């Protein structure tokens, strides 16, 4: 299974692909995202929390797709449709996306 995401960079849609399953580093970054989001839910997010969440998501995406784009480009160029693709990658890294054996093919 390939993980694909398209970002709007410089007024142009660019596609990025990752062909391997999530690795330990990806899982750790995903846990950081999940941990921060759980803390936000407990107390209600502040503006600072939301900005940190955005940065955590962008950092995960940047690393997950092997630095093919910058975190800032993800923040500025990821639309709702591609957030679905991102969320699939994040869920798989957390082990919630089902059987990752398919990603090995």
ABEGO torsion letter per residue (X at the ends): XBBBBBBBBGGBBBBBBBABBBBAAAAAAAAAAAAAAAAAAAAEBBAAAAAAAAAAAAAAAAAAAGGABBAAAAAAABBAAAAAAAAAAAAAAAGAAEBAAAAAX
